[in-house]
Amino acid sequence: MALTSMLAFASLQLLISTQEESGRLINVSGRQRMLSQRITLLATEYATDANEPRRAETRRLLAQTVSEFRSAHRALTQGDASFGIRGKISPAMREIYEDPRAPLNEYISEFLSKVDALMAGPPGAADALVQARELSRLARYVLLDRLNDVVTQYEREADAQVRVIERLELVVFIVTIFALFGEGLFIFRPLAREITERTEQLQRARDQLSHSATHDELTGLPNRRHLREYASAWAARSRDRERPGAVMQLDLDGFKRVNDTLGHGAGDELLRQVADRLREELREGDFVARLGGDEFVVLLASMKLPGDYAPVAERLVERLRQPFTLDGQVARIGASIGVAATAEGAVQFDRLMSHADLALYEAKRRGKGNWQLFRSDATAADALGDPPFGDATVLTEEVSVAPDERGAA
């Protein structure tokens, strides 16, 4: 019985490690899906923008985003220690990537080849417009669906791990009953004590696993998986026109500089302090999650007026402009925020996340340290006759000012 308990405990510890990697896989696959949408937007802008300096900057951002997309795909399919991913793919996941009827690997290769061809050719030409349109349609009608399948499958595998934990708990419960019975007969008292201790360890580990499955280890904030679980109920409430909601995507400006100058320990402490400030500034009933890196998402619920996101966004930008103290050093960063409100028409969570991401990109393009609102006005993408993200594209509304200083002091 003691051996059974110890084996169950060891198995649970292994599952905790596997569960942590599952969380990273969900984060990276979700990030890859978001990057595919950003690539499509940037490619459209690159193909249609006649302003040479702006086009050069768009090309730089496009190349950077493509590089991030490739790194994420390599980590998911081959493993990458920098992502904390071993690269062991389950049969179900391999089927998604290699299914001869709809192979994701081939779709990704085609998608990236079209982007490379677009950047290699002269922008503004008729061929560039055709390439951008083909890229948009591939992303919209094929690639996004398959990338969604990847995220969903990783979430299913994480759920399956939790169910295994529950079965282990049943085994431990049965073993404990037998041990207590033996103790009641004054037999194997030391054995019963050992099993009881192991059972308590298992319960603590189970609680730890349950929390780590839905929360970011560094900041304690909900993670991407918890966000998606929470989002369905939030979206249902936000369909009420009298109590609209909003999604905010927030990136830190200058975070890499802090990491490079003060070290990763200071970077981790900065993220913890940012999480604390976000909690303090949000209203009761609002929700904040960390997606990974320096990316956060805020869900505003039950706004009294459609524009109630504005003071919240302004508060967040202003609060994150304030200096941080990191191990005796003072660091100044900023934050860029993209906002998508249900009052603009979209209530599907994935679409709101896409819209907020586009608005975030616009905030960064305008100099960072500000917030931008997604609006359903026409942009250059409409000139293609096929907007990359449904029937709405992005124009934004500039609201706040950039930080006076950035970086580490």
N, C-alpha and C positions, 0 to 999 in steps of 0.2 A: 504493500500500500504506500509506503514511504517512497519507493522507487517510482510508482505511478504518479504520485504528487510531484516529485522532483522533475520527472520527464514533462509533465504538463506545464510546470513553471518554466522550464528551459524553452519549451515550444512557444510559450507566451512571450518570452523575451525576444525570441527570433521574430515573432509576428509583429512586435512593437517596432523593431528595426525595419521590417518590410513595410509596415503601415506608414512610417515616416517617409520612406522612399516613394510610396504611392502618393503621398501628399505633394512631393516635389514633382512627380510625373504629371499630376493634375495641373499644377501651377504652370509647368513648362508647356504642356499641350494647350492650355488656355491662352497662354502668351503667344504661342505660334499662330493660333487662330486669329487673334487680334492683329498680329503683325501682317497677316495676309490681307486684311482689310486696309491697313495703313499703306501697304505697298500699292494696292489698287488705286487708292486716292492720290498718292504721290505720282504714280505713273500717269494718271489722267492730267494732273497739273503740269507735269513735265512735257507732255505731248501738246498741250494747248496754250501754254503761257508764252507770250511773245516778248516778255521782259527778260533780257539776257542775264542781268545779275540775279534776279529772283529765280530764273530757271536753273542757273548754276547751283544755287543753294538747294533747290528742290532735288537736283540730281545727287548732291552730296548726301542729303537726308535719305533719298531713295536707296543709294548704295549702302548706307549704314544699316537701314532697316532690312534690306535683303541679307546682309551679313548676319544680323541677329536671327533672322528666320532660318538661315542655313544652319547656324549653330544649334538652334533649338531642335531642328529636325535630326541633326547628327546625334545630339544627346538622347533623343527619344528612340532612335533606331540602332545606335551603336554603343551608347553609353558615354558619359563624360564626367570625370571626377570633379570638375569645377562646378557642375550642376548637382553633384551628389547622386548621380544615376549610374547604375551598373551596366545597363544596356541589355538585360535579359528580358526578351519579349515573350509574352504569353502566346499560346497558339491562337487565341481569339484575336489578339492584337496583330499578330503576323498576318492573319487572314485579311484584316482591314488594309494593311499596307501592300499585300501581294495578291489579293483576290483578282484572278484574271478577268472577271467581269467588270470590275471598277477598281483598279489598283491605285491606291493613294500615292505610292512612290512614283508612278508614272505621271500622275496628275501634277505632283509637286515639281517633277523634272520639267514637264511642259510649261508650267507656270513660270518657273525661274528662267527657262530658256527664252520665253517671250519678254520677260523683263530685261534680260541681258541684251536681246536684240533691239529693244526699244532704246536702251541707253547707248547702244553702239551707233545707232543711226542719227541723222539730223532731226532735232525736235521741230515741231511745227509743220513738217511736211505731211502730205496726204498719207504716206505709209505709216507715219507715227500715229496718226489718228486711228487708222485701221487697227494697228497693233494694240493701242490702248483699249479700243472697243472689244477686241478679242480677249484681251487680258481680263477686262471687267466681266465679260460673260462667263469665262472659265471659272473665275473666282466666285461669282454669284450663283451659278447654276450647278457647279460640280464640286469645286474644292472646299467651299465652306461646309457643305453637307458632310463630306468625308472627315474633315477636321473636327466637326461636331461629334461624329461617330467615335473618334479617338478619345476625346474628353469623356464622353459618356461611358466608354468601355473601361477607362481607368477608374471612373467613379464606381462602376459595377464591381470591379475587382477589389477595390477598397472595401465596399460593403460586404463582399464575400469573406474577406479577412475578419471583419467584425463578427460575422456569423460563426466562423470557426472558433473565435474566442468564446462565444456564448456556449458552444458545445464543450469546450475545455472546462468551463465553469461547472457544467453539469457533471463531468467526470470527477472534478475535485469535490463537489458536493457529495456524491455517492461515496467516494473514498473517506470523506470526513465522517459520514454517518457510521460507516463500519468501524472507523477508529474510535469514535465516541462510544460505540457499543462495547468495543473491547476494553475501553477505559472503565466503563461501568462495571465490568466484571473483574476489575483490578488486574487486567492483563495488558501487556504492551503499553503501560502508561507512558514510558519515554517515547515510544513510537507515536502515540496519539498526540503528545505535545509537539513533536516535530511536524506532524501533518497539519495540526492546527496553525502552527507558525507559517507553514508553506501556504496554507489556504489564505491566511491574511495577506501574505505577500502577493498572491495571485489577485486578490481583490484590489489591492493598491495598484498593481500593474494594469488591471482591467480599467480602473478609473483613469489612470494615466493615458492609456491607449484611447479611451473614449474622448478625452480632452484633446489629445494631440491630433486626433483625426479631424477635428473641426476648428482648431486654433493654431495660430502661428506661434512657434516655440519661442522666438526671440521677443516679440512684443506682447504676447498674450491676446492679441486681437483675433477675431474670427478670421479664418483663412478662406481661400477661394471656394473650397467645397461647402463650407458653412454659408458663404455668401449665396451660392446657387440654391441651397436648400431654403434659405430665408426669402430669397427673391420671389418665389412663386406666390407666397402669401402676400408679400409686399405689393407685387404688381396687381394682384386681385383687388387690394384695398385702393390702390392708386387709380383704378378705372373710374372711381367715383369722381365726377367732374367738380363736385363741391369740395372735395378733399384731395387735390392732386398731389403728386409726388415728384421727385427729381432724383436723377443719378449724377453723382459727381465722380470723375476720375481725377486723381491728384498725383502729380509727380513732383519730387523735390528737385530744385535747381541748385546745383553746386554740391550735390552729395558725393559725387566721384572725387571732387577736389578734397573734401574732408578725408575720405578714405586714403587718397594718395599722400596727403601731407601729414595727417595725424595717425594713420594706421587703421586697420580694420576693427580693432577694439573700440576706437573712438567712433567709427562709423556705426557699429552695433549700438553703442550707447546713444548716439544721435537718433537712431530709429526708435529706440525705446522712449526717448523724450518727445519725439514727434507724436508717437502714439498717445502718450499721456496728454499732450496739448489738444489733440483731436478729440479725445474723450471729453475733455473739459469744455470745449467750445460747442459741442453738439447739443441739441435739445433732447429732452426725454422722448424716447420713442424713435430717435434716429439710429442709424446702424452704420458702423465703420468696420472695414475689413482691410487686411493687408494682402495684396495679391502676390507679393514677392519683390525683392530688391527695394527700390524706393517708391513703389507704386501702391497707392491706397484707393479704396472706393468707399464713397459715402452714399447711403440711401436716405433721402429725406422723406418723411412720411407725414401725411395729413397736414399739408400746408393750408393755412386759412385762405391765402390768396395765391394765384398762379405765380406771382413774382417773389414769393417769400424765400426762394433760394438765394436771392441777391445778397441780403445782409449776412446770411450764413457764409457764402463764398467770400465776401469781403472780410469777414472776421477771420476766416481760416488763412487767407493770404496775409493779412496783417499780423496775425499771431505767429505765423511761421517765419516772418521777417525778423522777429525779435531774436537777439543773440542767444546761443546755446553755450553752456559751460560744459566742457568735456575734459575731465581729468586735469583741471586747472587751466585749460586752454579755452579761448573764446572763439566760437565759429559762427559765421553768419551765412545763412543759406536763404532760399526763397521757395516758393511753391507756385506751380502752374496748375490750373484747374480747368477741366472741361465739364460743362453742365448740359444735361439733356433732361428736359421737363416733360412730364406726361401731358401737360397742357398744349404742347406742340403737336399732339396727335398720336404719338407712339406709346403703347403701353406694354408691348412685348419686351421682356427684360433684355434679351440678347440684342435687340435692335437699339434699345436705349443705351446699352453699353457701347455699341458701335458708334452711335451718335456722340456720346460723351467723349469717346476716344478721338473722334475727328475734331471736336471742339478743343480738346487738350492739345492736339497737334497744332491747331491754329494759335492757341495761347503761346506755345513755345516758339512758333514761327514769328510772332509779333514781339518777341523779346523776352519772354518768360516773366515770371513774377506778376501774373495777372490771371483773370479768369474770363472764359469765353462761353457764350451760350450757343448751343446748336439751334439753328433756325432752318426752316424748310424753304428758304429762298433758293433761286436757281444759281448754279455755279457753272464753271467750265465743263463739269461732267455732263450737264444737260446738253451741251453742244454735241456730245457723242450720241445722243439719242438713247442712251442706256445707262442711267445713273448706277453707280456700283453698289449702292446699298438700298435698294428699293425705290420708292417714289419720292424720297426726300434726299437732298444733298445739303452741303454745309455752307452757310455763311454765318458769321458770328458777330456778337455784339461785345465790344471792348468795354470793360467797366473799371478795373482798378489799375494802379500804377505799379511799375517794377520796383523791386527793392533798391535802396540806395547803394548797398554794398552786398557782395556775395563772396563765397569762399571762406577760408579759415583765416582767422587772425593769429 
